[in-house]
Amino acid sequence: MEFLLNNKEVTILIPNYKTPEITKICMRLIRRYTDLSRAEIIVIDNDSNDASLAYLKTLQWITLIERKTDQPETAPLSHSRALDLALDQVKTPYVLSIHTDTFVKSADWLDVLLVPLKNNPKLAGVGSWKLESKSRLQMLGYQFEQLWKGFLSKYFGYSGYRADRLDVSARYLRSHCAMYRTDVIRKLGTNFSDDEQTAGKVMHQKMIAAGYQMLFLDSGELGRYVDHLNHATMVLNPELGSSEQMRKEGNQRIKDKLRGIDANAILANANLDQ
């Protein structure tokens, strides 16, 4: 496949759904910290019909795709298909998926993802499983919690247990920050919505099966360059199926994170839209 797009290296794919303030912060941080001579930005709006779409239409430095569907879709499938719609337009050697609740923090963020791919031709993807930092004590507590849920699931039919939480072999690069070689995606005929599972899961498995390597960056290290609110779209849009507890905890987490990045200052700086 021939790659020609003004010599740009990477295309960044960003699905959007009804998160006006979060979307604005995400885009303004990308604009602040990204050299657009190296990156093409494609935002795919999933039929938001709200202020976030109106805002995206004002940005001259992105390609906006308005995705419409008249068929019912789950939130994960809608997200995956949005990525695939943009993937068809990618003409750069590398493609990166992020979320609107993924916040860039440093001017060298792209190189953290690109350099490993450039240095290792056998590497097909770079990113993370969970983009969050936990102390050793927090990790031990999390592992104990998962083991306890596994015990309850095995002996008492508890339904809230997920084996992949502790099974490293079941992990895959998550779409909140995942960089791939475009030619490998084309070669394998794969995409984000393969088998209608979580975005990128089957694609990751196909790359491994084909003999390629996948690199999970340490969440603490990657977190120095990129932050992730985690489920912000679900929290802010209850119709997508988030529980009351999830919304309560999520809203507090979002408030804390936005306070930490001085979101008010970013929202007030319209110059970042230029």
C-alpha positions in Angstrom: 0.0 0.0 0.0 1.3 3.4 -0.9 1.1 6.1 1.8 0.8 9.7 0.6 -0.7 12.4 2.7 1.5 15.5 2.7 4.3 13.3 4.2 2.3 13.0 7.4 3.2 10.1 9.7 0.1 9.3 11.6 -3.7 9.7 11.4 -5.5 10.2 14.7 -9.0 8.8 14.9 -11.4 10.2 17.5 -15.0 9.1 17.8 -17.3 11.6 19.4 -20.7 11.3 21.1 -22.4 14.0 23.2 -19.6 15.2 25.5 -19.4 19.0 24.6 -17.0 20.2 27.2 -14.9 17.0 27.3 -14.6 17.1 23.5 -13.6 20.7 23.5 -10.8 20.1 26.0 -9.6 17.0 24.1 -9.4 18.9 20.8 -7.7 21.9 22.3 -5.1 19.9 24.0 -4.4 18.0 20.8 -4.0 21.3 19.0 -1.7 22.7 21.7 0.6 19.7 21.8 0.5 18.2 18.4 2.6 19.1 15.3 -0.1 19.0 12.6 2.6 18.7 9.9 3.1 15.2 11.2 -0.5 14.2 12.0 -3.9 14.1 10.3 -6.9 14.4 12.6 -10.2 12.6 11.8 -13.1 13.0 14.2 -16.1 10.8 13.7 -19.3 12.1 15.2 -21.8 9.3 16.1 -25.0 11.3 15.4 -24.7 13.6 18.5 -26.8 16.4 17.2 -25.6 18.6 20.1 -23.1 21.3 21.0 -20.1 18.9 20.6 -21.0 18.5 16.9 -21.6 22.2 16.4 -18.1 22.9 18.0 -16.4 20.3 15.8 -17.8 21.9 12.7 -15.9 25.1 13.5 -12.5 23.4 13.5 -10.6 23.9 10.2 -7.7 21.7 11.1 -9.7 18.4 11.4 -11.5 16.2 9.0 -15.0 15.7 10.4 -17.1 12.6 9.5 -20.8 12.7 10.5 -21.8 9.1 11.0 -25.5 8.3 10.8 -27.3 5.0 11.5 -30.9 4.0 11.6 -30.2 0.6 13.2 -29.9 0.0 17.0 -26.3 -0.4 18.2 -24.6 -1.0 21.5 -22.3 1.8 22.6 -19.1 -0.3 22.0 -20.2 -1.3 18.5 -21.1 2.2 17.6 -17.6 3.3 18.8 -15.9 0.5 16.8 -17.8 1.2 13.6 -17.0 4.9 13.8 -13.3 4.0 14.0 -13.7 1.7 11.0 -15.4 4.4 9.0 -12.4 6.6 9.4 -9.9 3.8 9.0 -11.0 3.5 5.4 -9.7 7.0 4.8 -6.2 6.5 6.4 -3.3 7.1 4.1 -0.5 7.4 6.6 2.0 4.7 7.8 0.5 4.7 11.3 -2.9 5.1 12.7 -3.8 6.0 16.3 -7.2 5.7 18.0 -8.0 7.8 21.1 -11.2 8.9 22.9 -12.6 12.3 23.5 -11.8 11.7 27.1 -8.2 11.1 26.3 -6.2 14.2 27.2 -2.7 15.0 25.7 -0.2 16.5 28.2 3.1 16.8 26.4 4.5 18.0 23.1 6.4 14.7 22.6 3.4 12.4 23.2 3.3 11.1 19.6 7.0 10.0 19.7 6.4 7.9 22.8 4.1 5.8 20.7 5.9 6.1 17.3 9.5 5.5 18.3 9.0 1.8 19.4 7.2 1.1 16.1 10.0 2.7 14.1 12.7 0.8 16.0 11.1 -2.6 15.7 9.6 -3.8 12.3 8.0 -6.8 14.0 6.0 -4.5 16.3 2.5 -3.9 14.9 0.9 -2.0 17.8 1.8 0.2 20.8 -0.5 1.5 23.6 -2.0 0.5 26.9 -4.4 -1.8 28.6 -5.4 0.6 31.4 -4.2 4.2 31.3 -4.2 4.8 35.0 -1.6 4.9 37.7 -1.9 2.9 40.8 0.4 2.6 43.8 1.7 -0.9 44.8 -0.8 -0.9 47.7 -3.7 -0.1 45.3 -2.6 -2.8 42.9 -2.5 -5.4 45.7 -6.0 -4.3 46.8 -7.2 -4.5 43.2 -5.8 -8.0 42.7 -7.3 -9.2 46.0 -10.7 -7.7 45.0 -10.6 -9.6 41.6 -9.6 -12.9 43.3 -12.4 -12.5 45.8 -14.9 -11.8 42.9 -13.5 -14.9 41.2 -14.2 -17.0 44.3 -17.8 -15.7 44.5 -18.3 -16.3 40.8 -17.1 -19.9 41.0 -19.0 -21.0 44.1 -22.0 -18.6 44.3 -22.7 -17.5 40.7 -21.6 -13.9 41.2 -22.0 -12.2 37.8 -19.7 -9.2 38.3 -16.4 -11.1 37.8 -14.3 -10.7 34.7 -11.4 -13.2 34.3 -9.6 -10.9 31.9 -8.9 -8.4 34.7 -6.0 -10.5 35.9 -5.3 -12.6 32.8 -2.5 -10.8 31.1 -2.8 -13.0 28.0 -6.4 -11.8 27.4 -5.4 -8.2 27.3 -5.4 -6.1 24.1 -4.5 -2.5 23.2 -7.5 -0.4 24.2 -8.8 2.3 21.8 -8.3 5.1 24.3 -4.7 5.2 23.1 -3.5 2.6 20.6 -1.1 3.1 17.7 -0.9 0.6 14.8 1.0 0.1 11.6 -1.6 0.8 8.9 0.0 -1.7 6.4 -0.4 -4.6 8.9 -4.1 -3.8 9.4 -4.6 -3.8 5.6 -2.5 -6.9 5.1 -4.6 -8.9 7.7 -7.9 -7.5 6.4 -8.8 -6.6 10.0 -10.5 -3.7 11.6 -11.7 -2.3 14.9 -15.2 -3.9 14.8 -14.1 -7.5 13.9 -16.6 -9.9 15.3 -18.5 -7.0 16.8 -16.5 -7.1 20.0 -14.8 -4.3 22.0 -12.9 -2.0 19.7 -9.6 -3.5 18.6 -9.8 -6.8 20.6 -10.0 -9.2 17.7 -7.6 -7.0 15.6 -5.1 -7.4 18.4 -5.5 -11.1 18.5 -5.1 -11.4 14.7 -1.9 -9.5 14.8 -0.5 -11.8 17.5 -1.7 -14.9 15.6 0.1 -13.6 12.5 3.4 -13.4 14.4 3.5 -9.7 15.2 4.5 -8.2 18.5 2.3 -5.8 20.5 3.7 -3.4 23.1 1.9 -2.4 26.3 3.5 0.7 27.7 3.5 1.1 31.4 0.5 3.1 32.5 2.5 5.3 34.8 5.1 6.1 32.1 2.5 6.7 29.3 0.4 8.7 31.8 3.2 11.4 31.8 2.2 12.2 28.3 -1.5 11.2 27.9 -4.3 11.0 30.5 -7.7 9.2 30.3 -10.9 10.0 32.1 -12.2 6.4 31.6 -15.9 5.9 30.6 -16.6 9.6 30.6 -19.0 9.3 27.7 -20.9 6.5 29.5 -21.0 8.5 32.7 -22.2 11.7 31.0 -24.9 9.9 28.9 -26.9 7.7 31.2 -29.0 6.3 28.3 -25.9 4.3 27.3 -26.5 2.0 30.2 -24.2 3.3 33.1 -25.4 2.4 36.6 -26.2 5.0 39.2 -23.1 4.0 41.2 -20.9 4.2 38.1 -22.3 7.7 37.3 -21.8 8.9 40.9 -18.2 7.7 41.1 -17.5 8.7 37.5 -18.8 12.3 37.9 -16.5 12.8 40.9 -13.6 11.3 39.1 -14.2 13.6 36.1 -14.5 16.7 38.3 -11.2 15.9 40.1 -9.4 15.3 36.8 -10.7 18.4 35.1 -9.7 20.4 38.2 -6.2 18.9 37.9 -5.6 20.0 34.3 -7.2 23.5 34.9 -10.0 22.7 32.5 -11.6 26.1 33.0 -8.6 27.8 31.5 -8.6 25.5 28.5 -12.3 26.1 27.9 -11.7 29.8 28.1 -8.9 29.8 25.5 -10.6 29.8 22.1 -7.2 30.6 20.5 -6.6 26.8 20.8 -9.2 26.2 18.2 -7.2 28.0 15.5 
